Amino acid sequence: MRFLFSLTALLIAFQTYSDELPTCMENAQTQLEINQCAGINLLTVRSKLENLLEKIKYAYKSASPEFLTKLDVSQKAWEKSLKADMEMKYPLEDKRLQYGSVYPMCASGFESRLVLARIEFLKEWLKGHEDGDVCSGSIMHSYSIQRDCSDIGK
């Protein structure tokens, strides 16, 4: 429980500074500072992914319970794939020793790119489809999403 509290506090602190990331990187003088900025960026990107997933779940909560189940399955599979991709990119056991002091920066940057790709993929479910899109599958019509999500953030 204490670990969870500490992690939450750390994430809140990183989120507070995430808006200052360009300044963070511009002002970073040491590899440690650059690594910290890259870590902040990764936490920010992951937070955006979580927010997007919550919005999708909210938009589709009454439309398709099957979709929500499949979304959870897809996200878990993606997380597993992300972990495998990270291990493929940096396969050696002692990463700091093998890849050097830049490893945290490089790994955070690589993971951020993968998370951003996932975000772009999932945005389609919030954008919705237009009239005539016969291949939309589980993606709702854009009108329905706008109507159902009009109270998000209120």
PASEBA-1860 file (N, C-alpha, C; in nm, 3 decimals):
! residues 154
1> MRFLFSLT> 0.083/-0.119/0.000/0.000/0.000/0.000/0.087/0.125/0.000 ~ 0.194/0.121/0.079/0.283/0.235/0.085/0.348/0.260/-0.051 ~ 0.384/0.151/-0.120/0.443/0.162/-0.253/0.345/0.231/-0.349 ~ 0.218/0.191/-0.344/0.117/0.249/-0.431/0.101/0.398/-0.403 ~ 0.102/0.436/-0.277/0.092/0.576/-0.240/0.212/0.654/-0.293 ~ 0.331/0.597/-0.277/0.453/0.664/-0.324/0.452/0.678/-0.475 ~ 0.408/0.574/-0.544/0.401/0.579/-0.690/0.302/0.684/-0.735 ~ 0.188/0.692/-0.670/0.087/0.792/-0.704/0.142/0.933/-0.684
9> ALLIAFQT> 0.209/0.954/-0.573/0.268/1.086/-0.546/0.372/1.121/-0.652 ~ 0.452/1.023/-0.690/0.554/1.046/-0.792/0.490/1.080/-0.926 ~ 0.386/1.008/-0.963/0.318/1.036/-1.089/0.255/1.175/-1.090 ~ 0.198/1.216/-0.979/0.141/1.350/-0.969/0.251/1.455/-0.984 ~ 0.363/1.430/-0.920/0.475/1.524/-0.932/0.524/1.532/-1.076 ~ 0.538/1.417/-1.141/0.583/1.418/-1.280/0.481/1.486/-1.370 ~ 0.351/1.463/-1.344/0.247/1.526/-1.425/0.254/1.678/-1.410 ~ 0.283/1.724/-1.290/0.294/1.867/-1.266/0.404/1.928/-1.352
17> YSDELPTC> 0.515/1.858/-1.365/0.627/1.910/-1.440/0.622/1.875/-1.588 ~ 0.529/1.790/-1.630/0.527/1.745/-1.768/0.497/1.858/-1.865 ~ 0.421/1.958/-1.821/0.392/2.071/-1.908/0.518/2.152/-1.938 ~ 0.620/2.132/-1.858/0.744/2.205/-1.873/0.852/2.121/-1.941 ~ 0.813/2.013/-2.009/0.911/1.922/-2.067/1.006/1.991/-2.164 ~ 0.957/2.071/-2.261/1.054/2.135/-2.350/1.156/2.217/-2.271 ~ 1.111/2.288/-2.170/1.202/2.364/-2.086/1.295/2.269/-2.012 ~ 1.242/2.157/-1.968/1.322/2.058/-1.897/1.439/2.013/-1.985
25> MENAQTQL> 1.410/1.974/-2.107/1.516/1.926/-2.197/1.612/2.039/-2.235 ~ 1.559/2.157/-2.254/1.644/2.271/-2.290/1.740/2.307/-2.177 ~ 1.695/2.289/-2.055/1.776/2.328/-1.940/1.859/2.215/-1.881 ~ 1.837/2.093/-1.929/1.911/1.979/-1.874/2.060/1.994/-1.905 ~ 2.140/1.981/-1.802/2.285/1.998/-1.815/2.361/1.867/-1.804 ~ 2.302/1.770/-1.740/2.372/1.644/-1.717/2.290/1.529/-1.775 ~ 2.354/1.416/-1.789/2.283/1.299/-1.840/2.171/1.260/-1.744 ~ 2.195/1.274/-1.615/2.091/1.244/-1.517/1.968/1.331/-1.540
33> EINQCAGI> 1.989/1.460/-1.563/1.877/1.550/-1.588/1.805/1.516/-1.718 ~ 1.880/1.480/-1.821/1.820/1.441/-1.949/1.738/1.313/-1.930 ~ 1.793/1.218/-1.855/1.721/1.093/-1.826/1.590/1.123/-1.753 ~ 1.596/1.215/-1.657/1.476/1.251/-1.581/1.371/1.315/-1.673 ~ 1.414/1.402/-1.761/1.321/1.465/-1.855/1.256/1.361/-1.946 ~ 1.335/1.266/-1.993/1.280/1.160/-2.078/1.180/1.075/-1.999 ~ 1.208/1.051/-1.872/1.115/0.977/-1.787/0.985/1.052/-1.766 ~ 0.996/1.182/-1.747/0.876/1.266/-1.732/0.793/1.260/-1.860
41> NLLTVRSK> 0.860/1.267/-1.974/0.790/1.259/-2.101/0.716/1.126/-2.114 ~ 0.781/1.017/-2.078/0.717/0.886/-2.086/0.594/0.879/-1.996 ~ 0.605/0.929/-1.875/0.490/0.929/-1.784/0.376/1.014/-1.840 ~ 0.409/1.123/-1.904/0.307/1.209/-1.965/0.236/1.137/-2.079 ~ 0.313/1.072/-2.163/0.256/0.999/-2.277/0.169/0.884/-2.227 ~ 0.216/0.813/-2.126/0.137/0.703/-2.070/0.007/0.755/-2.007 ~ 0.015/0.871/-1.944/-0.104/0.932/-1.886/-0.205/0.967/-1.996 ~ -0.155/1.015/-2.109/-0.244/1.046/-2.222/-0.312/0.919/-2.273
49> LENLLEKI> -0.238/0.810/-2.277/-0.296/0.683/-2.320/-0.407/0.641/-2.223 ~ -0.381/0.650/-2.095/-0.482/0.612/-1.996/-0.606/0.701/-2.007 ~ -0.585/0.830/-2.027/-0.699/0.922/-2.044/-0.780/0.886/-2.168 ~ -0.712/0.854/-2.275/-0.780/0.816/-2.399/-0.861/0.688/-2.378 ~ -0.802/0.590/-2.312/-0.875/0.466/-2.284/-1.000/0.492/-2.200 ~ -0.989/0.578/-2.102/-1.105/0.611/-2.019/-1.214/0.679/-2.101 ~ -1.175/0.768/-2.191/-1.274/0.835/-2.276/-1.343/0.735/-2.368 ~ -1.266/0.644/-2.424/-1.325/0.542/-2.511/-1.423/0.456/-2.432
57> KYAYKSAS> -1.382/0.413/-2.314/-1.470/0.330/-2.230/-1.598/0.406/-2.195 ~ -1.585/0.534/-2.167/-1.703/0.615/-2.135/-1.796/0.625/-2.256 ~ -1.738/0.650/-2.372/-1.817/0.667/-2.494/-1.890/0.539/-2.534 ~ -1.829/0.425/-2.508/-1.884/0.298/-2.555/-1.951/0.216/-2.444 ~ -1.963/0.273/-2.324/-2.011/0.194/-2.210/-2.151/0.137/-2.230 ~ -2.238/0.210/-2.294/-2.374/0.158/-2.313/-2.394/0.097/-2.451 ~ -2.303/0.122/-2.541/-2.320/0.076/-2.679/-2.282/-0.071/-2.698 ~ -2.174/-0.113/-2.634/-2.126/-0.247/-2.664/-2.039/-0.304/-2.552
65> PEFLTKLD> -2.100/-0.384/-2.464/-2.020/-0.449/-2.361/-1.915/-0.543/-2.421 ~ -1.948/-0.604/-2.535/-1.852/-0.693/-2.601/-1.729/-0.615/-2.645 ~ -1.751/-0.495/-2.697/-1.639/-0.412/-2.739/-1.549/-0.380/-2.621 ~ -1.609/-0.344/-2.508/-1.528/-0.309/-2.390/-1.443/-0.426/-2.344 ~ -1.500/-0.545/-2.350/-1.423/-0.665/-2.314/-1.306/-0.683/-2.410 ~ -1.334/-0.668/-2.539/-1.229/-0.684/-2.640/-1.125/-0.573/-2.630 ~ -1.167/-0.453/-2.592/-1.072/-0.343/-2.572/-0.974/-0.378/-2.459 ~ -1.026/-0.432/-2.350/-0.940/-0.473/-2.239/-0.843/-0.583/-2.282
73> VSQKAWEK> -0.892/-0.679/-2.357/-0.807/-0.787/-2.407/-0.698/-0.730/-2.498 ~ -0.739/-0.640/-2.586/-0.644/-0.578/-2.678/-0.537/-0.498/-2.603 ~ -0.579/-0.424/-2.502/-0.484/-0.342/-2.428/-0.384/-0.429/-2.352 ~ -0.433/-0.537/-2.293/-0.342/-0.628/-2.222/-0.243/-0.693/-2.319 ~ -0.291/-0.730/-2.436/-0.202/-0.789/-2.537/-0.100/-0.686/-2.585 ~ -0.145/-0.562/-2.601/-0.053/-0.457/-2.644/0.054/-0.432/-2.537 ~ 0.014/-0.430/-2.411/0.112/-0.411/-2.302/0.217/-0.522/-2.304 ~ 0.171/-0.644/-2.329/0.264/-0.757/-2.337/0.357/-0.740/-2.457
81> SLKADMEM> 0.302/-0.697/-2.569/0.382/-0.673/-2.689/0.482/-0.559/-2.666 ~ 0.439/-0.456/-2.597/0.527/-0.344/-2.565/0.647/-0.393/-2.483 ~ 0.618/-0.474/-2.384/0.726/-0.527/-2.300/0.822/-0.612/-2.383 ~ 0.767/-0.694/-2.472/0.851/-0.777/-2.559/0.934/-0.691/-2.654 ~ 0.874/-0.585/-2.706/0.947/-0.495/-2.796/1.061/-0.425/-2.722 ~ 1.035/-0.386/-2.597/1.140/-0.323/-2.517/1.255/-0.421/-2.493 ~ 1.220/-0.545/-2.464/1.323/-0.647/-2.441/1.399/-0.680/-2.569 ~ 1.329/-0.674/-2.682/1.396/-0.699/-2.809/1.494/-0.586/-2.840
89> KYPLEDKR> 1.453/-0.463/-2.812/1.539/-0.348/-2.839/1.661/-0.347/-2.746 ~ 1.637/-0.380/-2.619/1.744/-0.380/-2.518/1.746/-0.517/-2.450 ~ 1.803/-0.619/-2.516/1.791/-0.756/-2.467/1.885/-0.794/-2.352 ~ 1.992/-0.722/-2.335/2.090/-0.765/-2.235/2.038/-0.742/-2.094 ~ 2.081/-0.828/-2.003/2.027/-0.830/-1.867/2.058/-0.702/-1.788 ~ 2.185/-0.668/-1.777/2.226/-0.550/-1.700/2.227/-0.429/-1.793 ~ 2.113/-0.369/-1.808/2.095/-0.266/-1.909/2.182/-0.142/-1.886 ~ 2.191/-0.097/-1.763/2.274/0.022/-1.735/2.421/-0.005/-1.766
97> LQYGSVYP> 2.466/-0.124/-1.734/2.606/-0.159/-1.760/2.629/-0.176/-1.910 ~ 2.538/-0.244/-1.977/2.556/-0.276/-2.118/2.530/-0.159/-2.212 ~ 2.432/-0.074/-2.179/2.393/0.034/-2.270/2.438/0.172/-2.222 ~ 2.491/0.177/-2.102/2.548/0.301/-2.052/2.449/0.393/-1.984 ~ 2.499/0.510/-1.949/2.419/0.606/-1.873/2.306/0.666/-1.956 ~ 2.310/0.649/-2.087/2.203/0.701/-2.172/2.084/0.605/-2.181 ~ 2.099/0.485/-2.125/1.993/0.385/-2.137/1.856/0.438/-2.093 ~ 1.843/0.502/-1.976/1.709/0.549/-1.937/1.648/0.646/-2.039
105> MCASGFES> 1.730/0.734/-2.094/1.682/0.828/-2.195/1.638/0.754/-2.321 ~ 1.722/0.664/-2.367/1.692/0.590/-2.490/1.570/0.500/-2.474 ~ 1.564/0.428/-2.363/1.451/0.338/-2.339/1.321/0.416/-2.324 ~ 1.326/0.527/-2.252/1.206/0.610/-2.236/1.160/0.665/-2.369 ~ 1.255/0.708/-2.451/1.221/0.761/-2.583/1.159/0.655/-2.672 ~ 1.217/0.537/-2.673/1.164/0.427/-2.754/1.024/0.388/-2.708 ~ 1.008/0.373/-2.578/0.876/0.336/-2.525/0.774/0.446/-2.553 ~ 0.814/0.571/-2.541/0.723/0.682/-2.571/0.672/0.674/-2.714
113> RLVLARIE> 0.762/0.642/-2.808/0.720/0.631/-2.948/0.618/0.518/-2.967 ~ 0.639/0.407/-2.899/0.544/0.295/-2.909/0.409/0.332/-2.849 ~ 0.411/0.402/-2.737/0.286/0.444/-2.672/0.213/0.545/-2.761 ~ 0.286/0.638/-2.820/0.223/0.736/-2.910/0.159/0.667/-3.030 ~ 0.221/0.563/-3.081/0.161/0.488/-3.192/0.031/0.422/-3.148 ~ 0.027/0.371/-3.027/-0.096/0.310/-2.974/-0.205/0.417/-2.960 ~ -0.167/0.533/-2.913/-0.263/0.643/-2.898/-0.324/0.677/-3.034 ~ -0.241/0.691/-3.134/-0.291/0.723/-3.268/-0.387/0.616/-3.318
121> FLKEWLKG> -0.355/0.491/-3.294/-0.441/0.380/-3.334/-0.577/0.389/-3.264 ~ -0.577/0.414/-3.133/-0.701/0.414/-3.056/-0.788/0.538/-3.080 ~ -0.728/0.645/-3.125/-0.805/0.769/-3.147/-0.920/0.749/-3.245 ~ -0.907/0.651/-3.332/-1.012/0.625/-3.430/-1.146/0.596/-3.362 ~ -1.141/0.532/-3.245/-1.265/0.498/-3.175/-1.330/0.620/-3.112 ~ -1.256/0.726/-3.089/-1.317/0.850/-3.039/-1.354/0.943/-3.153 ~ -1.285/0.931/-3.262/-1.318/1.014/-3.379/-1.451/0.968/-3.437 ~ -1.470/0.837/-3.444/-1.593/0.782/-3.500/-1.588/0.774/-3.651
129> HEDGDVCS> -1.686/0.705/-3.705/-1.692/0.693/-3.851/-1.799/0.785/-3.907 ~ -1.790/0.810/-4.033/-1.886/0.896/-4.102/-1.988/0.809/-4.175 ~ -2.092/0.872/-4.224/-2.193/0.801/-4.302/-2.128/0.728/-4.419 ~ -2.174/0.607/-4.442/-2.129/0.531/-4.557/-2.008/0.443/-4.533 ~ -1.947/0.451/-4.415/-1.831/0.367/-4.386/-1.881/0.229/-4.346 ~ -1.883/0.138/-4.442/-1.938/0.005/-4.417/-1.838/-0.088/-4.349 ~ -1.715/-0.043/-4.331/-1.610/-0.127/-4.270/-1.571/-0.077/-4.132 ~ -1.658/-0.002/-4.068/-1.623/0.061/-3.940/-1.617/-0.036/-3.824
137> GSIMHSYS> -1.677/-0.152/-3.837/-1.671/-0.251/-3.730/-1.728/-0.196/-3.600 ~ -1.648/-0.196/-3.496/-1.694/-0.154/-3.364/-1.691/-0.002/-3.345 ~ -1.641/0.070/-3.442/-1.632/0.216/-3.430/-1.769/0.277/-3.452 ~ -1.816/0.350/-3.352/-1.948/0.412/-3.360/-1.945/0.531/-3.456 ~ -2.063/0.573/-3.497/-2.077/0.691/-3.581/-2.031/0.813/-3.501 ~ -1.968/0.906/-3.568/-1.913/1.024/-3.499/-2.022/1.103/-3.427 ~ -2.143/1.105/-3.481/-2.253/1.176/-3.415/-2.283/1.114/-3.279 ~ -2.286/0.982/-3.273/-2.316/0.913/-3.147/-2.209/0.941/-3.043
145> IQRDCSDI> -2.085/0.943/-3.085/-1.976/0.969/-2.991/-1.986/1.111/-2.937 ~ -2.009/1.207/-3.024/-2.020/1.346/-2.980/-2.137/1.362/-2.884 ~ -2.249/1.298/-2.914/-2.367/1.307/-2.829/-2.342/1.241/-2.694 ~ -2.284/1.120/-2.696/-2.264/1.044/-2.573/-2.152/1.100/-2.486 ~ -2.060/1.174/-2.546/-1.945/1.225/-2.472/-1.954/1.375/-2.446 ~ -2.069/1.432/-2.470/-2.080/1.577/-2.456/-2.060/1.624/-2.312 ~ -2.075/1.534/-2.215/-2.059/1.575/-2.076/-1.925/1.532/-2.016 ~ -1.832/1.482/-2.097/-1.700/1.447/-2.046/-1.629/1.574/-2.002
153> GK> -1.573/1.570/-1.885/-1.497/1.683/-1.834/-1.582/1.786/-1.762 ~ -1.712/1.762/-1.753/-1.799/1.858/-1.683/-1.812/1.822/-1.538
END
